[in-house]
């Protein structure tokens, strides 16, 4: 008889003359073993991690992608992992590769790029169900990287750029629409108050004069010419005498021009307006 030390994270499955001694694994601590009669299989219960080799997968929408993953698993039943499968670790690794290809073949490229976590959970459930009879518990699956063909990457980049440009155009159009609505409201308010229009005109002249230009060109308001025309017509009608020869009648006066432009040299806008009023 001899003794064997089993660590805290290990369990011993003992076979005597080829038969399983107990359904309950031995350990941790000291285990009594009969030499030449007992065969001991020591099972590590800690969590193992391995990388699934890169798999060339054809997605549901016929796009070829290269995908790799990471699998975390542990043995929860040492007896089943020894009796039901030859090598639980190697079998789990091979099964992970085939499961990755099968699961990714049922999803399209958009789902693969946007729903990695859901796909990883689906792969974990499939692996856990298949390895349960081996005494293996799959704790987690992570999809590490998804590599697309170069041509597909360029096409997706062009599509994203076009989407950004379209969005920018929509935002600019909405801004112009809001600005036009605001300008329309301002024009309606100014139209209801002629004094506001004159104040706006004077404000524009003031801003022009601030630029310190030697030559200033500004439009003469049509309302000013209309006032002169009305005053002249009123004087003719109130005198009661026909105009002398060579005098123009109000009807003979030409209609006021719609707009004139005055050129002022070396003068400010305010001085030019005073001279026009005089």
For each residue, the residues with C-beta under 8 A, 3 or more apart:
1: 32 33 34 35
2: 32 33 35
3: 30 31 32 33
4: 12 30 31 33 40
5: 29 30 31
6: 10 11 12 26 27 28 29 30 31 42
7: 10 27 28
8: 28
9: 28 44 45 46
10: 6 7 27 28 42 43 44 45
11: 6 25 26 27 28 42 43 45 78
12: 4 6 25 26 27 31 40 41 42 43 78
13: 20 25 26 40 41 42 43 78 79 82
14: 20 21 22 26 31 33 38 39 40 41
15: 18 19 20 21 38 39 40 41
16: 19 21 34 37 38 39
17: 37
18: 15 39
19: 15 16
20: 13 14 15 23 79 83
21: 14 15 16 38
22: 14 25 26
23: 20 79
24: 79
25: 11 12 13 22 43 78 79
26: 6 11 12 13 14 22 31
27: 6 7 10 11 12 31
28: 6 7 8 9 10 11
29: 5 6
30: 3 4 5 6
31: 3 4 5 6 12 14 26 27 40
32: 1 2 3
33: 1 2 3 4 14 38 40
34: 1 16 37 38
35: 1 2 38
36:
37: 16 17 34
38: 14 15 16 21 33 34 35
39: 14 15 16 18
40: 4 12 13 14 15 31 33
41: 12 13 14 15 78 82
42: 6 10 11 12 13
43: 10 11 12 13 25 75 78 81 82
44: 9 10 48 75
45: 9 10 11 74 75 76 78
46: 9 74
47: 72 73 74 139
48: 44 72 73 74 89
49: 70 71 72
50: 70 71 93 96
51: 68 69 70 144
52: 55 68 69 70 71 93 96 97 100
53: 68 97
54: 66 67 68 147
55: 52 66 67 68 97 100 101 104
56: 64 65 66
57: 64 65 66 67 100 101 104 105
58: 62 63 64 105
59: 62 63 64 65 104 105 107 108 109 112
60: 105 106 107 108
61: 108 109
62: 58 59
63: 58 59 108 109 148 152
64: 56 57 58 59 149
65: 56 57 59 104 109 112 146 147 148 149
66: 54 55 56 57 145 146 147
67: 54 55 57 100 104 112 143 145 146 147
68: 51 52 53 54 55 143 144 145
69: 51 52 96 100 120 123 141 142 143 144
70: 49 50 51 52 141 142 144
71: 49 50 52 92 93 96 127 138 140 141
72: 47 48 49 138 139 140 141
73: 47 48 92 127 131 136 137 138 139
74: 45 46 47 48 136 137 139
75: 43 44 45 78 81 88 135 136 137
76: 45 135 136 137
77: 80 81 135
78: 11 12 13 25 41 43 45 75 81 82 135
79: 13 20 23 24 25 82 83 135
80: 77 83 84 133 134 135
81: 43 75 77 78 84 85 88 134 135 136
82: 13 41 43 78 79 88
83: 20 79 80
84: 80 81 133 134 135
85: 81 88 91 134
86: 91
87: 90 91
88: 75 81 82 85 91 92 131 134 135 136
89: 48 92 93
90: 87 93 94
91: 85 86 87 88 94 95 131 134
92: 71 73 88 89 95 96 127 131 134 136 138
93: 50 52 71 89 90 96 97
94: 90 91 97 98
95: 91 92 98 99 127 130 131
96: 50 52 69 71 92 93 99 100 127 141
97: 52 53 55 93 94 100 101
98: 94 95 101 102
99: 95 96 102 103 123 126 127 130
100: 52 55 57 67 69 96 97 103 104 123
101: 55 57 97 98 104 105
102: 98 99 105 106 126
103: 99 100 106 107 119 122 123 126
104: 55 57 59 65 67 100 101 107 112 119
105: 57 58 59 60 101 102
106: 60 102 103
107: 59 60 103 104 111 112 115 119
108: 59 60 61 63 111 112
109: 59 61 63 65 112 113 148
110: 113 114
111: 107 108 114 115 118 119
112: 59 65 67 104 107 108 109 115 116 119 146
113: 109 110 116 146
114: 110 111
115: 107 111 112 118 119
116: 112 113 119 120 143 146
117: 120 121
118: 111 115 121 122
119: 103 104 107 111 112 115 116 122 123 143
120: 69 116 117 123 124 140 141 142 143
121: 117 118 124 125 141
122: 103 118 119 125 126
123: 69 99 100 103 119 120 126 127 141
124: 120 121 127 128 138 139 140 141
125: 121 122 128 129
126: 99 102 103 122 123 129 130
127: 71 73 92 95 96 99 123 124 130 131 138 141
128: 124 125 131 132 137 138
129: 125 126 132
130: 95 99 126 127
131: 73 88 91 92 95 127 128 134 136 137 138
132: 128 129 135 136 137
133: 80 84
134: 80 81 84 85 88 91 92 131
135: 75 76 77 78 79 80 81 84 88 132
136: 73 74 75 76 81 88 92 131 132
137: 73 74 75 76 128 131 132
138: 71 72 73 92 124 127 128 131 141
139: 47 72 73 74 124
140: 71 72 120 124
141: 69 70 71 72 96 120 121 123 124 127 138
142: 69 70 120
143: 67 68 69 116 119 120 146
144: 51 68 69 70
145: 66 67 68
146: 65 66 67 112 113 116 143
147: 54 65 66 67
148: 63 65 109 152 153 156
149: 64 65 152 153
150: 153 154
151: 154 155
152: 63 148 149 155 156
153: 148 149 150 156 157
154: 150 151 157 158
155: 151 152 158 159
156: 148 152 153 159 160
157: 153 154 160 161
158: 154 155 161 162
159: 155 156 162 163
160: 156 157 163 164
161: 157 158 164 165
162: 158 159 165 166
163: 159 160 166 167
164: 160 161 167 168
165: 161 162 168 169
166: 162 163 169 170
167: 163 164 170 171
168: 164 165 171 172
169: 165 166 172 173
170: 166 167 173 174
171: 167 168 174 175
172: 168 169 175 176
173: 169 170 176 177
174: 170 171 177 178
175: 171 172 178 179
176: 172 173 179 180
177: 173 174 180 181
178: 174 175 181 182
179: 175 176 182 183
180: 176 177 183 184
181: 177 178 184 185
182: 178 179 185 186
183: 179 180 186 187
184: 180 181 187 188
185: 181 182 188 189
186: 182 183 189 190
187: 183 184 190 191
188: 184 185 191 192
189: 185 186 192 193 196
190: 186 187 193 196 197 200
191: 187 188 197
192: 188 189
193: 189 190 196 197
194: 197 198 223
195: 198 199
196: 189 190 193 199 200
197: 190 191 193 194 200 201
198: 194 195 201 202 221 223
199: 195 196 202 203
200: 190 196 197 203 204
201: 197 198 204 205 221
202: 198 199 205 206 273
203: 199 200 206 207
204: 200 201 207 208 218
205: 201 202 208 209 218 269 270 273
206: 202 203 209 210 269 270
207: 203 204 210 211
208: 204 205 211 213 216 218 269
209: 205 206 212 216 268 269 270
210: 206 207
211: 207 208
212: 209
213: 208 216
214: 265 266
215: 263 264 265 266
216: 208 209 213 263 264 267 268 269 272
217: 261 262 263 264
218: 204 205 208 261 262 264 269 272
219: 259 260 261
220: 224 225 259 260 261 262 276
221: 198 201 224 225
222: 225 226 256 257 258 259
223: 194 198 226 227
224: 220 221 227 228 276 277
225: 220 221 222 228 229 256 257 260
226: 222 223 229 230 256
227: 223 224 230 231
228: 224 225 231 232
229: 225 226 232 233 253 256
230: 226 227 233 234
231: 227 228 234 235
232: 228 229 235 236 250 253
233: 229 230 236 237 250 253
234: 230 231 237 238
235: 231 232 238 239
236: 232 233 239 243 249 250
237: 233 234 250
238: 234 235
239: 235 236
240:
241:
242:
243: 236 247 248 249
244: 247
245:
246:
247: 243 244
248: 243 252 253
249: 236 243 252 253
250: 232 233 236 237 253
251:
252: 248 249
253: 229 232 233 248 249 250
254:
255:
256: 222 225 226 229
257: 222 225 260
258: 222
259: 219 220 222
260: 219 220 225 257
261: 217 218 219 220
262: 217 218 220 272 276
263: 215 216 217
264: 215 216 217 218 267 269 271 272
265: 214 215
266: 214 215
267: 216 264 271 272
268: 209 216 271 272
269: 205 206 208 209 216 218 264 272 273
270: 205 206 209 273 274
271: 264 267 268 274 275
272: 216 218 262 264 267 268 269 275 276
273: 202 205 269 270 276 277
274: 270 271 277 278
275: 271 272 278
276: 220 224 262 272 273
277: 224 273 274
278: 274 275
